[in-house]
Amino acid sequence: MATNSPAFAADPLNPRLDYGPAAFDIRHSGVINATYDLPFGRGLKAWERQIVGDWQLSGIETVQSGLPFTPQLSYNPSNDGDTRNPVRPSWNPAFSGPVILGLPGEYFNPNAFIQPASGTYGNVGRNLLTGPSLATLDFSLAKKFAISERVGLQFRSEFFNIFNRTNFNNPNPVVFSAAAPALPSVTAGVVTSTATTSRQIQFGLKLLW
């Protein structure tokens, strides 16, 4: 079950109101993988090549646009008896300006929405907002040491998210947590977690035969 959109139809008698992008709809995604053997050590003596030769660089760059998400309510103003609270808010006709602000403390502007009147469904569409994008580069530097004709030892240093980019998860989508007071929740639009770790570095040895 996706957490970035309601799992149930807002109005079971009119499912067309829930037509929209899928919860896993990532519009743009790309992964680039490259490996390069450094051209050092050629023409050197064996012991010299053991030091400066057989180095290898590798990298994996991942970039993608954000996941869609749905502004939500944590109560059901429609009074249709559905305790799962699938109803969405309505657009605020008096609001102007950008809805998406992109800040971790206020990714979207909750003032763009209002509470639906009692007994009605909100007019905001399903999965109409897009969450933060993602970009990360994993990098490795490896050195191979020849022990014999068939046996080798590889030293590896690996850097995950080498540029230490902060990739945020989707923000809290709940705009209104109760019917009264008619004010947005203080946590509406707040990002509370990240999609990737901070920079991590590890070293390892691998025996090849």
DRENVEXMI-527177 format. One record per atom (N, C-alpha, C): residue number from 1; atom name; x, y, z. Coordinates in steps of 0.05 Angstrom, whole numbers, always signed. Example, Ala and Ser with C-alpha at 12.3 -4.5 7.8 and 13.67 -1.06 7.14 Angstrom:
// residues 2
(site 1,'N',(+264,-114,+156))
(site 1,'CA',(+246,-90,+156))
(site 1,'C',(+264,-66,+156))
(site 2,'N',(+257,-45,+142))
(site 2,'CA',(+273,-21,+143))
(site 2,'C',(+258,+1,+157))
//
This chain:
// residues 209
(site 1,'N',(+17,-24,+0))
(site 1,'CA',(+0,+0,+0))
(site 1,'C',(+18,+25,+0))
(site 2,'N',(+13,+43,-19))
(site 2,'CA',(+29,+68,-21))
(site 2,'C',(+20,+87,+1))
(site 3,'N',(+40,+101,+13))
(site 3,'CA',(+34,+120,+34))
(site 3,'C',(+32,+149,+23))
(site 4,'N',(+38,+153,-3))
(site 4,'CA',(+38,+180,-14))
(site 4,'C',(+11,+187,-27))
(site 5,'N',(-9,+169,-25))
(site 5,'CA',(-36,+175,-35))
(site 5,'C',(-56,+158,-20))
(site 6,'N',(-81,+167,-18))
(site 6,'CA',(-101,+151,-4))
(site 6,'C',(-105,+124,-17))
(site 7,'N',(-110,+104,-1))
(site 7,'CA',(-113,+76,-12))
(site 7,'C',(-141,+71,-21))
(site 8,'N',(-160,+89,-15))
(site 8,'CA',(-188,+84,-21))
(site 8,'C',(-200,+108,-36))
(site 9,'N',(-221,+102,-51))
(site 9,'CA',(-235,+123,-66))
(site 9,'C',(-249,+143,-47))
(site 10,'N',(-247,+168,-54))
(site 10,'CA',(-260,+188,-36))
(site 10,'C',(-290,+185,-36))
(site 11,'N',(-301,+181,-60))
(site 11,'CA',(-330,+177,-63))
(site 11,'C',(-334,+151,-78))
(site 12,'N',(-341,+129,-64))
(site 12,'CA',(-345,+103,-77))
(site 12,'C',(-366,+103,-99))
(site 13,'N',(-384,+122,-98))
(site 13,'CA',(-405,+124,-118))
(site 13,'C',(-396,+139,-143))
(site 14,'N',(-373,+152,-141))
(site 14,'CA',(-362,+167,-164))
(site 14,'C',(-332,+163,-165))
(site 15,'N',(-323,+139,-173))
(site 15,'CA',(-294,+134,-173))
(site 15,'C',(-278,+151,-193))
(site 16,'N',(-291,+164,-212))
(site 16,'CA',(-277,+180,-231))
(site 16,'C',(-263,+204,-217))
(site 17,'N',(-273,+211,-193))
(site 17,'CA',(-260,+233,-178))
(site 17,'C',(-231,+225,-170))
(site 18,'N',(-225,+200,-170))
(site 18,'CA',(-198,+191,-162))
(site 18,'C',(-180,+185,-185))
(site 19,'N',(-188,+193,-209))
(site 19,'CA',(-171,+189,-232))
(site 19,'C',(-147,+207,-230))
(site 20,'N',(-123,+196,-233))
(site 20,'CA',(-99,+212,-231))
(site 20,'C',(-74,+195,-234))
(site 21,'N',(-50,+206,-232))
(site 21,'CA',(-26,+191,-234))
(site 21,'C',(-24,+168,-213))
(site 22,'N',(-11,+147,-221))
(site 22,'CA',(-6,+125,-202))
(site 22,'C',(+12,+134,-180))
(site 23,'N',(+11,+120,-157))
(site 23,'CA',(+28,+128,-135))
(site 23,'C',(+58,+124,-140))
(site 24,'N',(+64,+107,-160))
(site 24,'CA',(+92,+101,-167))
(site 24,'C',(+101,+115,-193))
(site 25,'N',(+86,+135,-201))
(site 25,'CA',(+91,+149,-227))
(site 25,'C',(+115,+168,-225))
(site 26,'N',(+138,+158,-231))
(site 26,'CA',(+163,+174,-233))
(site 26,'C',(+167,+181,-262))
(site 27,'N',(+162,+207,-269))
(site 27,'CA',(+162,+214,-297))
(site 27,'C',(+190,+213,-311))
(site 28,'N',(+211,+218,-296))
(site 28,'CA',(+237,+218,-308))
(site 28,'C',(+256,+203,-289))
(site 29,'N',(+272,+185,-301))
(site 29,'CA',(+290,+169,-285))
(site 29,'C',(+314,+161,-303))
(site 30,'N',(+338,+163,-292))
(site 30,'CA',(+361,+155,-307))
(site 30,'C',(+383,+145,-289))
(site 31,'N',(+397,+125,-299))
(site 31,'CA',(+420,+113,-284))
(site 31,'C',(+443,+110,-303))
(site 32,'N',(+466,+121,-296))
(site 32,'CA',(+490,+120,-313))
(site 32,'C',(+511,+105,-297))
(site 33,'N',(+522,+84,-309))
(site 33,'CA',(+543,+68,-296))
(site 33,'C',(+568,+69,-313))
(site 34,'N',(+591,+75,-302))
(site 34,'CA',(+616,+77,-317))
(site 34,'C',(+639,+66,-301))
(site 35,'N',(+657,+53,-315))
(site 35,'CA',(+681,+42,-304))
(site 35,'C',(+705,+49,-321))
(site 36,'N',(+727,+58,-309))
(site 36,'CA',(+750,+67,-324))
(site 36,'C',(+776,+56,-311))
(site 37,'N',(+791,+42,-327))
(site 37,'CA',(+817,+32,-318))
(site 37,'C',(+838,+54,-322))
(site 38,'N',(+850,+63,-301))
(site 38,'CA',(+870,+85,-303))
(site 38,'C',(+894,+76,-319))
(site 39,'N',(+903,+91,-338))
(site 39,'CA',(+925,+83,-356))
(site 39,'C',(+953,+88,-344))
(site 40,'N',(+957,+79,-319))
(site 40,'CA',(+983,+83,-306))
(site 40,'C',(+996,+56,-303))
(site 41,'N',(+1023,+56,-303))
(site 41,'CA',(+1038,+32,-298))
(site 41,'C',(+1048,+18,-322))
(site 42,'N',(+1041,+26,-346))
(site 42,'CA',(+1050,+13,-370))
(site 42,'C',(+1080,+19,-374))
(site 43,'N',(+1095,-2,-381))
(site 43,'CA',(+1123,+1,-386))
(site 43,'C',(+1140,+3,-361))
(site 44,'N',(+1128,+0,-338))
(site 44,'CA',(+1143,+1,-313))
(site 44,'C',(+1152,-27,-304))
(site 45,'N',(+1170,-28,-286))
(site 45,'CA',(+1179,-53,-275))
(site 45,'C',(+1156,-65,-258))
(site 46,'N',(+1158,-91,-253))
(site 46,'CA',(+1136,-105,-239))
(site 46,'C',(+1130,-92,-212))
(site 47,'N',(+1151,-86,-196))
(site 47,'CA',(+1146,-75,-169))
(site 47,'C',(+1135,-47,-171))
(site 48,'N',(+1143,-32,-192))
(site 48,'CA',(+1132,-5,-196))
(site 48,'C',(+1102,-6,-203))
(site 49,'N',(+1096,-25,-221))
(site 49,'CA',(+1068,-28,-229))
(site 49,'C',(+1050,-36,-206))
(site 50,'N',(+1061,-52,-187))
(site 50,'CA',(+1045,-60,-164))
(site 50,'C',(+1036,-36,-148))
(site 51,'N',(+1051,-13,-150))
(site 51,'CA',(+1044,+11,-135))
(site 51,'C',(+1026,+29,-151))
(site 52,'N',(+1033,+35,-175))
(site 52,'CA',(+1018,+56,-190))
(site 52,'C',(+999,+44,-212))
(site 53,'N',(+1001,+19,-217))
(site 53,'CA',(+985,+7,-238))
(site 53,'C',(+960,-7,-228))
(site 54,'N',(+943,-15,-247))
(site 54,'CA',(+919,-31,-241))
(site 54,'C',(+899,-17,-222))
(site 55,'N',(+896,+9,-225))
(site 55,'CA',(+876,+24,-210))
(site 55,'C',(+851,+26,-228))
(site 56,'N',(+828,+26,-216))
(site 56,'CA',(+803,+27,-230))
(site 56,'C',(+783,+46,-216))
(site 57,'N',(+770,+63,-232))
(site 57,'CA',(+750,+81,-222))
(site 57,'C',(+722,+71,-231))
(site 58,'N',(+702,+73,-214))
(site 58,'CA',(+675,+65,-222))
(site 58,'C',(+656,+85,-209))
(site 59,'N',(+634,+89,-222))
(site 59,'CA',(+613,+107,-212))
(site 59,'C',(+586,+100,-222))
(site 60,'N',(+566,+105,-205))
(site 60,'CA',(+537,+101,-212))
(site 60,'C',(+523,+127,-205))
(site 61,'N',(+512,+140,-225))
(site 61,'CA',(+497,+165,-221))
(site 61,'C',(+467,+158,-224))
(site 62,'N',(+451,+165,-204))
(site 62,'CA',(+422,+160,-205))
(site 62,'C',(+408,+187,-203))
(site 63,'N',(+390,+193,-221))
(site 63,'CA',(+374,+218,-220))
(site 63,'C',(+345,+210,-227))
(site 64,'N',(+327,+222,-213))
(site 64,'CA',(+299,+217,-219))
(site 64,'C',(+281,+240,-208))
(site 65,'N',(+259,+244,-221))
(site 65,'CA',(+240,+263,-211))
(site 65,'C',(+225,+251,-187))
(site 66,'N',(+209,+268,-174))
(site 66,'CA',(+197,+259,-149))
(site 66,'C',(+172,+242,-153))
(site 67,'N',(+163,+230,-131))
(site 67,'CA',(+138,+214,-131))
(site 67,'C',(+114,+233,-127))
(site 68,'N',(+92,+227,-140))
(site 68,'CA',(+68,+244,-135))
(site 68,'C',(+57,+239,-107))
(site 69,'N',(+42,+258,-97))
(site 69,'CA',(+29,+254,-71))
(site 69,'C',(+3,+270,-71))
(site 70,'N',(-14,+263,-52))
(site 70,'CA',(-41,+274,-50))
(site 70,'C',(-45,+290,-25))
(site 71,'N',(-53,+315,-26))
(site 71,'CA',(-61,+329,-1))
(site 71,'C',(-84,+314,+12))
(site 72,'N',(-83,+312,+38))
(site 72,'CA',(-103,+295,+51))
(site 72,'C',(-115,+308,+76))
(site 73,'N',(-136,+296,+86))
(site 73,'CA',(-149,+304,+111))
(site 73,'C',(-147,+280,+129))
(site 74,'N',(-145,+284,+155))
(site 74,'CA',(-145,+262,+174))
(site 74,'C',(-172,+259,+187))
(site 75,'N',(-192,+271,+175))
(site 75,'CA',(-220,+267,+183))
(site 75,'C',(-237,+266,+158))
(site 76,'N',(-262,+259,+160))
(site 76,'CA',(-279,+256,+137))
(site 76,'C',(-303,+275,+138))
(site 77,'N',(-301,+299,+124))
(site 77,'CA',(-323,+318,+126))
(site 77,'C',(-348,+310,+110))
(site 78,'N',(-345,+289,+93))
(site 78,'CA',(-368,+281,+77))
(site 78,'C',(-390,+268,+94))
(site 79,'N',(-383,+258,+117))
(site 79,'CA',(-402,+244,+135))
(site 79,'C',(-415,+220,+122))
(site 80,'N',(-400,+206,+105))
(site 80,'CA',(-411,+183,+91))
(site 80,'C',(-406,+157,+106))
(site 81,'N',(-395,+159,+130))
(site 81,'CA',(-390,+136,+147))
(site 81,'C',(-364,+121,+142))
(site 82,'N',(-348,+132,+123))
(site 82,'CA',(-322,+119,+117))
(site 82,'C',(-301,+130,+137))
(site 83,'N',(-293,+112,+156))
(site 83,'CA',(-274,+120,+177))
(site 83,'C',(-245,+120,+168))
(site 84,'N',(-241,+112,+142))
(site 84,'CA',(-213,+111,+132))
(site 84,'C',(-203,+139,+122))
(site 85,'N',(-220,+159,+123))
(site 85,'CA',(-213,+187,+117))
(site 85,'C',(-200,+190,+90))
(site 86,'N',(-213,+181,+68))
(site 86,'CA',(-201,+184,+42))
(site 86,'C',(-207,+211,+28))
(site 87,'N',(-223,+229,+41))
(site 87,'CA',(-231,+254,+29))
(site 87,'C',(-207,+273,+28))
(site 88,'N',(-205,+288,+6))
(site 88,'CA',(-184,+308,+2))
(site 88,'C',(-195,+336,+7))
(site 89,'N',(-177,+355,+11))
(site 89,'CA',(-186,+383,+15))
(site 89,'C',(-196,+395,-11))
(site 90,'N',(-204,+420,-10))
(site 90,'CA',(-212,+435,-34))
(site 90,'C',(-191,+457,-39))
(site 91,'N',(-191,+466,-64))
(site 91,'CA',(-174,+489,-71))
(site 91,'C',(-184,+514,-58))
(site 92,'N',(-166,+531,-49))
(site 92,'CA',(-173,+557,-38))
(site 92,'C',(-175,+577,-60))
(site 93,'N',(-200,+587,-66))
(site 93,'CA',(-203,+605,-89))
(site 93,'C',(-189,+632,-84))
(site 94,'N',(-183,+639,-59))
(site 94,'CA',(-170,+664,-53))
(site 94,'C',(-140,+662,-53))
(site 95,'N',(-129,+638,-58))
(site 95,'CA',(-100,+635,-57))
(site 95,'C',(-88,+642,-84))
(site 96,'N',(-64,+654,-82))
(site 96,'CA',(-48,+660,-106))
(site 96,'C',(-19,+655,-100))
(site 97,'N',(-4,+647,-120))
(site 97,'CA',(+24,+642,-115))
(site 97,'C',(+30,+612,-119))
(site 98,'N',(+56,+605,-116))
(site 98,'CA',(+63,+577,-121))
(site 98,'C',(+53,+559,-98))
(site 99,'N',(+44,+535,-105))
(site 99,'CA',(+36,+515,-85))
(site 99,'C',(+61,+501,-74))
(site 100,'N',(+79,+493,-92))
(site 100,'CA',(+103,+480,-84))
(site 100,'C',(+125,+500,-77))
(site 101,'N',(+134,+500,-53))
(site 101,'CA',(+155,+518,-44))
(site 101,'C',(+182,+504,-43))
(site 102,'N',(+182,+478,-39))
(site 102,'CA',(+207,+463,-40))
(site 102,'C',(+224,+464,-15))
(site 103,'N',(+215,+475,+7))
(site 103,'CA',(+230,+478,+31))
(site 103,'C',(+225,+453,+49))
(site 104,'N',(+245,+443,+64))
(site 104,'CA',(+240,+420,+81))
(site 104,'C',(+220,+427,+103))
(site 105,'N',(+219,+451,+112))
(site 105,'CA',(+199,+458,+133))
(site 105,'C',(+172,+466,+122))
(site 106,'N',(+171,+470,+96))
(site 106,'CA',(+145,+478,+83))
(site 106,'C',(+148,+471,+53))
(site 107,'N',(+145,+445,+47))
(site 107,'CA',(+149,+437,+19))
(site 107,'C',(+126,+447,+1))
(site 108,'N',(+102,+447,+12))
(site 108,'CA',(+80,+460,-3))
(site 108,'C',(+66,+479,+16))
(site 109,'N',(+52,+498,+4))
(site 109,'CA',(+38,+518,+20))
(site 109,'C',(+11,+508,+28))
(site 110,'N',(+6,+503,+53))
(site 110,'CA',(-21,+492,+61))
(site 110,'C',(-43,+512,+57))
(site 111,'N',(-36,+538,+54))
(site 111,'CA',(-57,+558,+50))
(site 111,'C',(-70,+556,+23))
(site 112,'N',(-59,+539,+6))
(site 112,'CA',(-71,+535,-21))
(site 112,'C',(-97,+518,-19))
(site 113,'N',(-103,+508,+5))
(site 113,'CA',(-125,+490,+8))
(site 113,'C',(-144,+500,+30))
(site 114,'N',(-169,+492,+28))
(site 114,'CA',(-189,+497,+48))
(site 114,'C',(-204,+472,+54))
(site 115,'N',(-218,+472,+77))
(site 115,'CA',(-234,+448,+84))
(site 115,'C',(-260,+447,+69))
(site 116,'N',(-268,+424,+59))
(site 116,'CA',(-294,+421,+46))
(site 116,'C',(-316,+426,+66))
(site 117,'N',(-338,+436,+56))
(site 117,'CA',(-361,+441,+73))
(site 117,'C',(-372,+414,+83))
(site 118,'N',(-384,+414,+106))
(site 118,'CA',(-395,+389,+117))
(site 118,'C',(-414,+376,+98))
(site 119,'N',(-410,+350,+94))
(site 119,'CA',(-428,+335,+76))
(site 119,'C',(-419,+335,+47))
(site 120,'N',(-395,+346,+42))
(site 120,'CA',(-385,+347,+14))
(site 120,'C',(-357,+334,+12))
(site 121,'N',(-349,+331,-13))
(site 121,'CA',(-322,+320,-18))
(site 121,'C',(-305,+343,-29))
(site 122,'N',(-279,+342,-23))
(site 122,'CA',(-260,+363,-33))
(site 122,'C',(-256,+360,-63))
(site 123,'N',(-248,+382,-76))
(site 123,'CA',(-244,+382,-105))
(site 123,'C',(-215,+380,-114))
(site 124,'N',(-197,+375,-95))
(site 124,'CA',(-169,+372,-102))
(site 124,'C',(-165,+344,-114))
(site 125,'N',(-151,+342,-136))
(site 125,'CA',(-147,+317,-150))
(site 125,'C',(-127,+299,-135))
(site 126,'N',(-128,+273,-143))
(site 126,'CA',(-110,+253,-131))
(site 126,'C',(-82,+254,-144))
(site 127,'N',(-62,+254,-127))
(site 127,'CA',(-34,+253,-135))
(site 127,'C',(-27,+276,-155))
(site 128,'N',(-37,+300,-149))
(site 128,'CA',(-32,+322,-167))
(site 128,'C',(-6,+338,-160))
(site 129,'N',(+6,+333,-137))
(site 129,'CA',(+31,+346,-129))
(site 129,'C',(+54,+327,-132))
(site 130,'N',(+78,+337,-137))
(site 130,'CA',(+101,+321,-141))
(site 130,'C',(+122,+327,-119))
(site 131,'N',(+132,+305,-107))
(site 131,'CA',(+151,+308,-85))
(site 131,'C',(+179,+315,-95))
(site 132,'N',(+198,+316,-76))
(site 132,'CA',(+226,+323,-83))
(site 132,'C',(+239,+303,-102))
(site 133,'N',(+256,+314,-119))
(site 133,'CA',(+271,+297,-137))
(site 133,'C',(+295,+284,-122))
(site 134,'N',(+308,+266,-136))
(site 134,'CA',(+330,+251,-124))
(site 134,'C',(+354,+251,-143))
(site 135,'N',(+378,+255,-132))
(site 135,'CA',(+403,+253,-147))
(site 135,'C',(+425,+244,-128))
(site 136,'N',(+439,+223,-136))
(site 136,'CA',(+461,+213,-119))
(site 136,'C',(+482,+200,-136))
(site 137,'N',(+507,+202,-127))
(site 137,'CA',(+529,+190,-141))
(site 137,'C',(+544,+171,-122))
(site 138,'N',(+546,+146,-130))
(site 138,'CA',(+562,+126,-115))
(site 138,'C',(+588,+123,-131))
(site 139,'N',(+611,+123,-117))
(site 139,'CA',(+637,+124,-129))
(site 139,'C',(+655,+103,-116))
(site 140,'N',(+672,+90,-132))
(site 140,'CA',(+691,+71,-120))
(site 140,'C',(+718,+74,-133))
(site 141,'N',(+739,+68,-118))
(site 141,'CA',(+766,+67,-127))
(site 141,'C',(+778,+40,-119))
(site 142,'N',(+787,+24,-139))
(site 142,'CA',(+797,-3,-133))
(site 142,'C',(+825,-7,-144))
(site 143,'N',(+840,-24,-130))
(site 143,'CA',(+867,-31,-138))
(site 143,'C',(+870,-61,-137))
(site 144,'N',(+881,-72,-158))
(site 144,'CA',(+885,-101,-159))
(site 144,'C',(+915,-108,-156))
(site 145,'N',(+920,-127,-138))
(site 145,'CA',(+947,-136,-134))
(site 145,'C',(+949,-165,-143))
(site 146,'N',(+968,-171,-161))
(site 146,'CA',(+971,-199,-171))
(site 146,'C',(+988,-214,-151))
(site 147,'N',(+977,-235,-140))
(site 147,'CA',(+992,-253,-122))
(site 147,'C',(+1005,-276,-137))
(site 148,'N',(+991,-287,-155))
(site 148,'CA',(+1001,-308,-173))
(site 148,'C',(+987,-306,-200))
(site 149,'N',(+991,-325,-217))
(site 149,'CA',(+978,-324,-244))
(site 149,'C',(+948,-325,-242))
(site 150,'N',(+938,-340,-222))
(site 150,'CA',(+909,-343,-220))
(site 150,'C',(+897,-329,-196))
(site 151,'N',(+912,-320,-178))
(site 151,'CA',(+902,-309,-153))
(site 151,'C',(+910,-279,-152))
(site 152,'N',(+890,-263,-144))
(site 152,'CA',(+895,-234,-141))
(site 152,'C',(+880,-224,-116))
(site 153,'N',(+888,-200,-108))
(site 153,'CA',(+876,-187,-85))
(site 153,'C',(+867,-159,-94))
(site 154,'N',(+842,-153,-88))
(site 154,'CA',(+832,-127,-96))
(site 154,'C',(+825,-110,-71))
(site 155,'N',(+836,-86,-70))
(site 155,'CA',(+829,-67,-49))
(site 155,'C',(+808,-48,-61))
(site 156,'N',(+787,-43,-46))
(site 156,'CA',(+766,-25,-55))
(site 156,'C',(+760,-4,-34))
(site 157,'N',(+756,+20,-44))
(site 157,'CA',(+746,+42,-27))
(site 157,'C',(+720,+52,-41))
(site 158,'N',(+698,+52,-26))
(site 158,'CA',(+672,+58,-38))
(site 158,'C',(+660,+82,-23))
(site 159,'N',(+648,+100,-39))
(site 159,'CA',(+636,+125,-28))
(site 159,'C',(+607,+126,-38))
(site 160,'N',(+589,+122,-20))
(site 160,'CA',(+560,+124,-27))
(site 160,'C',(+550,+152,-22))
(site 161,'N',(+536,+163,-42))
(site 161,'CA',(+527,+191,-41))
(site 161,'C',(+551,+209,-35))
(site 162,'N',(+571,+207,-53))
(site 162,'CA',(+597,+220,-48))
(site 162,'C',(+594,+250,-44))
(site 163,'N',(+575,+263,-58))
(site 163,'CA',(+572,+292,-55))
(site 163,'C',(+554,+299,-31))
(site 164,'N',(+545,+279,-16))
(site 164,'CA',(+530,+283,+8))
(site 164,'C',(+505,+300,+3))
(site 165,'N',(+491,+295,-19))
(site 165,'CA',(+467,+309,-26))
(site 165,'C',(+444,+299,-9))
(site 166,'N',(+428,+318,+2))
(site 166,'CA',(+405,+311,+17))
(site 166,'C',(+381,+306,-1))
(site 167,'N',(+372,+281,-2))
(site 167,'CA',(+349,+274,-18))
(site 167,'C',(+325,+269,+0))
(site 168,'N',(+305,+287,-2))
(site 168,'CA',(+283,+286,+17))
(site 168,'C',(+261,+266,+7))
(site 169,'N',(+248,+254,+26))
(site 169,'CA',(+223,+239,+21))
(site 169,'C',(+200,+259,+18))
(site 170,'N',(+177,+248,+10))
(site 170,'CA',(+154,+266,+8))
(site 170,'C',(+146,+278,+35))
(site 171,'N',(+134,+302,+34))
(site 171,'CA',(+127,+315,+59))
(site 171,'C',(+102,+303,+71))
(site 172,'N',(+95,+312,+95))
(site 172,'CA',(+70,+304,+108))
(site 172,'C',(+47,+315,+92))
(site 173,'N',(+29,+297,+81))
(site 173,'CA',(+8,+307,+63))
(site 173,'C',(-17,+317,+77))
(site 174,'N',(-19,+312,+103))
(site 174,'CA',(-44,+319,+118))
(site 174,'C',(-45,+350,+122))
(site 175,'N',(-64,+362,+108))
(site 175,'CA',(-67,+391,+110))
(site 175,'C',(-84,+399,+134))
(site 176,'N',(-106,+385,+138))
(site 176,'CA',(-124,+391,+161))
(site 176,'C',(-128,+366,+177))
(site 177,'N',(-124,+368,+203))
(site 177,'CA',(-126,+344,+220))
(site 177,'C',(-153,+343,+235))
(site 178,'N',(-169,+364,+234))
(site 178,'CA',(-195,+364,+247))
(site 178,'C',(-212,+385,+235))
(site 179,'N',(-238,+382,+239))
(site 179,'CA',(-257,+401,+228))
(site 179,'C',(-255,+428,+240))
(site 180,'N',(-246,+430,+265))
(site 180,'CA',(-243,+456,+278))
(site 180,'C',(-218,+454,+296))
(site 181,'N',(-203,+475,+297))
(site 181,'CA',(-207,+500,+283))
(site 181,'C',(-200,+498,+253))
(site 182,'N',(-210,+516,+237))
(site 182,'CA',(-206,+515,+208))
(site 182,'C',(-179,+526,+200))
(site 183,'N',(-158,+514,+211))
(site 183,'CA',(-131,+523,+205))
(site 183,'C',(-115,+499,+197))
(site 184,'N',(-96,+502,+179))
(site 184,'CA',(-79,+479,+170))
(site 184,'C',(-63,+468,+194))
(site 185,'N',(-57,+443,+192))
(site 185,'CA',(-40,+430,+212))
(site 185,'C',(-12,+443,+212))
(site 186,'N',(+0,+445,+235))
(site 186,'CA',(+27,+457,+236))
(site 186,'C',(+48,+440,+223))
(site 187,'N',(+42,+414,+218))
(site 187,'CA',(+61,+397,+205))
(site 187,'C',(+54,+392,+176))
(site 188,'N',(+35,+406,+165))
(site 188,'CA',(+28,+403,+137))
(site 188,'C',(+51,+412,+119))
(site 189,'N',(+59,+395,+101))
(site 189,'CA',(+81,+401,+83))
(site 189,'C',(+109,+399,+94))
(site 190,'N',(+111,+389,+118))
(site 190,'CA',(+137,+386,+131))
(site 190,'C',(+151,+360,+123))
(site 191,'N',(+176,+361,+115))
(site 191,'CA',(+191,+337,+108))
(site 191,'C',(+204,+327,+133))
(site 192,'N',(+201,+301,+139))
(site 192,'CA',(+211,+290,+164))
(site 192,'C',(+232,+268,+160))
(site 193,'N',(+238,+261,+135))
(site 193,'CA',(+257,+239,+130))
(site 193,'C',(+270,+243,+103))
(site 194,'N',(+291,+227,+99))
(site 194,'CA',(+306,+228,+73))
(site 194,'C',(+303,+202,+59))
(site 195,'N',(+307,+203,+32))
(site 195,'CA',(+304,+179,+16))
(site 195,'C',(+331,+164,+13))
(site 196,'N',(+353,+177,+18))
(site 196,'CA',(+379,+165,+17))
(site 196,'C',(+395,+172,+42))
(site 197,'N',(+416,+157,+47))
(site 197,'CA',(+433,+163,+70))
(site 197,'C',(+451,+186,+64))
(site 198,'N',(+464,+197,+85))
(site 198,'CA',(+485,+216,+81))
(site 198,'C',(+509,+201,+69))
(site 199,'N',(+531,+216,+64))
(site 199,'CA',(+554,+203,+52))
(site 199,'C',(+564,+180,+70))
(site 200,'N',(+570,+157,+58))
(site 200,'CA',(+580,+135,+73))
(site 200,'C',(+605,+124,+58))
(site 201,'N',(+626,+117,+73))
(site 201,'CA',(+651,+108,+61))
(site 201,'C',(+658,+81,+73))
(site 202,'N',(+666,+63,+56))
(site 202,'CA',(+674,+36,+67))
(site 202,'C',(+698,+26,+51))
(site 203,'N',(+714,+10,+63))
(site 203,'CA',(+738,-2,+51))
(site 203,'C',(+736,-32,+53))
(site 204,'N',(+747,-46,+33))
(site 204,'CA',(+745,-75,+34))
(site 204,'C',(+768,-88,+18))
(site 205,'N',(+772,-113,+23))
(site 205,'CA',(+791,-130,+9))
(site 205,'C',(+776,-154,-3))
(site 206,'N',(+782,-160,-28))
(site 206,'CA',(+769,-182,-41))
(site 206,'C',(+790,-201,-53))
(site 207,'N',(+789,-226,-47))
(site 207,'CA',(+807,-246,-58))
(site 207,'C',(+795,-257,-83))
(site 208,'N',(+810,-255,-105))
(site 208,'CA',(+801,-264,-132))
(site 208,'C',(+817,-289,-140))
(site 209,'N',(+803,-309,-150))
(site 209,'CA',(+817,-333,-160))
(site 209,'C',(+800,-346,-182))
//
